[in-house]
């Protein structure tokens, strides 16, 4: 049961980590969507800063979740291994 939850966590971490690249590449669609509105140029630049910050934060978050999943697997393997002689 716990191991299957660990595999779900691993799958989630891979999706989040790879989603960071897709998130950053979709900025051209954001650019096309907000250029039609008359907002200040500072607001445009702040939206892009936040957009890339979120995309950049997704990658280390996915890597951290992969590390946590590996720690869980090592803990499960240590619990299931036979005792030393």
N, C-alpha and C positions, 0 to 999 in steps of 0.2 A: 504494500500500500504506500509506504513512505517512499520507496524507490520509484514508483510510478509518478508520484507527485514531483519527485526530483527531475524526472524526464520532462514533465510538463513545464517546470521552471526552466530547464535547459532550452526547450523549444521557444518559450517566451523570450528568453534572453537573446537567442539567435535572431528572432524576428525584430526585437527592439534594436539590436546592434546593426542589422542590415537596413532597418528602416531609417537609420540616420542618414545614409547615403541618398535614399529616395527622397527624404524630407529636404535635404539641401538642394537636390537637383530640381525640385518643383518650384523653386523661387521665381523662375521665369513666368509661371502661371500667376503667381502672386503679383509680380511686376505688371503684367498685362491687366490684372483685375483692379489694382488700385491707381493706376495711372489715369484712369478716366475720372477720378474724383479730385476736386480742387482742394487739396490739403497742403499744408506747409511742407517745404522740402525737408525740414528737420524731422517731421513726423515720418516721412518716407524712409529716411536713413535709420530712424529708431526701429521701425518695423523690420527692416532688414537685419539690424543688429540682433534683435530678439529672435528672428527667424533662424539665423545661423547659430545663435547661442543654444537654442532648443535642439537643433539638429546635432550640434557638437556635443551636447550633454547626453544625447541618447546613446552614443557610442560607448563612453565609459560606463554608463549605467548598465548597458547590455553586457559588457565585459565583467563588471562587478557581479552581476547575477550569475554569469558562467562560473566565476570563481566560487561563489557561494554554493552552487550546485555541485561543484567538484569537492568542496569541503563536506557537504552532506554525504556524497557517495563514499568518501574516505571514512567518514564516521560510521556509516552503515557497514562497510567492509570490515572495519575494525571490530565492530560489535558481533559480526557473524563469523569471524575467523576463530579457529580453535585456539584454546589457551596454550601458551608456550610451555615447553617441557620443564 
